[in-house]
Amino acid sequence: MPNNIERYALNKNGEGYTDNTAMEGIKRADKNKTSKQRVTEAEEQKALIQWAKWQEGRYPELKLLYHCPNGGTRNKMEAANLKRQGVKAGVPDLFLPVPRGNSHGLFLEMKVGRNKCTDNQKKWIRALMEQGYEVKVCYSCEEAIQVIKRYLGI
């Protein structure tokens, strides 16, 4: 089974990925599979971080993109300890602390399939936007790449 990076590498060019054809390549690749593979949010996010690493030399701002590890399954003791340390439900998955235009930075919430934002996530998104941040919900690595490119003007 190919990993998500290999799936996106189908349309790799000198800049990383072409703007309009990566998703089409993935759809074509998926058509030839006998059983539909479920792509997870974690796989999409890993692919996005790998793309950002590939692009850091050309766009140094991407070195600042990071994951806010607030989600995941934990035992009760660990969850309570992390909560005391400041972990809060609903915080978006990724943050790019680079101001552009009237925005202080870009938050990304990654989703896959038919997943929707939780009520806590919606509250965080609204609150962050009120504070001058751009916040986007992305349903694939490719969509997140396009959002980042538009935000940075690259």
C-alpha positions as CSV (number, residue, x, y, z in Angstrom):
1,M,0.0,0.0,0.0
2,P,1.6,3.3,-1.0
3,N,1.8,6.0,1.6
4,N,0.1,9.4,1.2
5,I,3.3,11.1,0.2
6,E,3.7,8.7,-2.7
7,R,0.2,9.4,-3.8
8,Y,0.8,13.1,-3.9
9,A,4.2,12.7,-5.6
10,L,2.4,11.5,-8.7
11,N,2.3,15.1,-9.9
12,K,5.5,16.4,-8.3
13,N,7.3,19.1,-10.2
14,G,10.2,21.4,-9.3
15,E,8.0,23.4,-6.9
16,G,6.5,20.4,-5.1
17,Y,3.1,19.8,-6.7
18,T,1.2,21.2,-9.6
19,D,-1.6,23.5,-8.6
20,N,-4.5,21.8,-10.5
21,T,-3.6,18.2,-11.2
22,A,-2.6,16.4,-8.0
23,M,-6.1,15.6,-6.9
24,E,-6.9,14.3,-10.4
25,G,-3.9,12.0,-10.3
26,I,-5.0,10.7,-6.9
27,K,-8.5,10.1,-8.2
28,R,-7.1,8.2,-11.3
29,A,-4.9,6.1,-9.0
30,D,-7.8,5.3,-6.7
31,K,-10.0,4.1,-9.6
32,N,-7.6,1.2,-10.2
33,K,-7.7,-0.1,-6.6
34,T,-9.9,-3.1,-5.8
35,S,-10.8,-1.9,-2.3
36,K,-11.2,1.8,-1.4
37,Q,-8.6,2.9,1.0
38,R,-9.6,5.3,3.7
39,V,-7.3,8.2,4.0
40,T,-7.0,9.5,7.5
41,E,-6.7,13.1,8.7
42,A,-3.3,12.2,10.2
43,E,-2.1,11.0,6.8
44,E,-3.3,14.2,5.0
45,Q,-1.6,16.3,7.7
46,K,1.7,14.3,7.4
47,A,1.7,14.8,3.7
48,L,1.1,18.6,4.2
49,I,4.0,18.8,6.6
50,Q,6.3,16.9,4.2
51,W,5.3,19.3,1.4
52,A,6.2,22.2,3.7
53,K,9.6,20.7,4.5
54,W,10.3,20.3,0.7
55,Q,9.4,23.9,0.2
56,E,11.3,25.5,3.1
57,G,14.4,26.3,1.1
58,R,12.3,28.3,-1.4
59,Y,9.8,29.7,1.1
60,P,11.5,30.0,4.6
61,E,8.2,31.0,6.2
62,L,7.1,27.3,5.9
63,K,9.6,26.4,8.6
64,L,7.2,28.0,11.1
65,L,4.3,25.7,10.3
66,Y,3.6,23.5,13.2
67,H,1.0,21.1,14.7
68,C,-0.9,21.9,17.8
69,P,-1.2,18.4,19.4
70,N,-4.5,18.9,21.3
71,G,-6.3,15.8,19.9
72,G,-5.8,12.1,20.1
73,T,-6.6,9.3,22.4
74,R,-5.1,9.4,25.9
75,N,-5.7,7.6,29.2
76,K,-7.6,9.6,31.9
77,M,-4.5,10.5,33.9
78,E,-2.5,11.8,30.9
79,A,-5.5,13.7,29.6
80,A,-6.0,15.4,33.0
81,N,-2.3,16.3,33.2
82,L,-2.3,17.8,29.7
83,K,-5.5,19.7,30.5
84,R,-3.7,21.2,33.5
85,Q,-0.9,22.2,31.2
86,G,-3.2,24.1,28.9
87,V,-4.5,21.7,26.3
88,K,-7.9,22.9,25.1
89,A,-10.4,21.1,23.0
90,G,-11.2,22.6,19.6
91,V,-7.9,24.3,18.9
92,P,-7.1,24.0,15.1
93,D,-4.6,21.4,14.1
94,L,-1.9,23.5,12.4
95,F,-0.6,27.1,12.8
96,L,1.5,29.2,10.5
97,P,2.6,32.2,12.6
98,V,3.3,34.5,9.7
99,P,1.4,37.7,9.3
100,R,0.1,38.6,5.9
101,G,-2.1,41.6,5.0
102,N,-4.6,42.2,7.9
103,S,-4.1,38.7,9.3
104,H,-1.8,37.8,12.2
105,G,-1.3,34.3,11.1
106,L,-3.0,31.2,9.5
107,F,-4.7,28.4,11.4
108,L,-5.7,25.2,9.5
109,E,-8.2,22.6,10.7
110,M,-7.7,19.3,8.8
111,K,-10.7,17.1,8.1
112,V,-11.4,14.1,5.8
113,G,-14.4,12.6,4.3
114,R,-17.7,13.8,5.7
115,N,-16.2,15.0,9.0
116,K,-17.4,18.3,10.3
117,C,-16.1,20.7,12.9
118,T,-17.2,20.1,16.4
119,D,-19.0,22.9,18.4
120,N,-15.7,23.5,20.3
121,Q,-13.8,23.8,17.0
122,K,-16.4,26.3,15.6
123,K,-16.1,28.4,18.8
124,W,-12.3,28.5,18.4
125,I,-12.5,29.3,14.7
126,R,-14.8,32.3,15.4
127,A,-12.7,33.5,18.3
128,L,-9.5,33.3,16.3
129,M,-11.0,35.1,13.4
130,E,-12.3,37.9,15.8
131,Q,-8.7,38.3,17.0
132,G,-7.4,38.9,13.4
133,Y,-6.3,35.4,12.4
134,E,-7.2,33.6,9.2
135,V,-8.7,30.2,9.8
136,K,-9.5,27.6,7.1
137,V,-10.9,24.1,7.3
138,C,-9.2,21.9,4.7
139,Y,-10.4,18.4,3.5
140,S,-7.2,17.3,1.9
141,C,-3.5,17.9,1.8
142,E,-3.8,19.5,-1.6
143,E,-6.5,21.9,-0.5
144,A,-4.3,22.9,2.5
145,I,-1.4,23.5,0.1
146,Q,-3.5,25.8,-2.0
147,V,-4.7,27.7,1.1
148,I,-1.2,28.2,2.3
149,K,0.0,29.3,-1.2
150,R,-2.8,31.8,-1.5
151,Y,-2.2,33.1,2.1
152,L,1.6,33.6,1.5
153,G,1.1,34.8,-2.1
154,I,3.4,32.1,-3.6
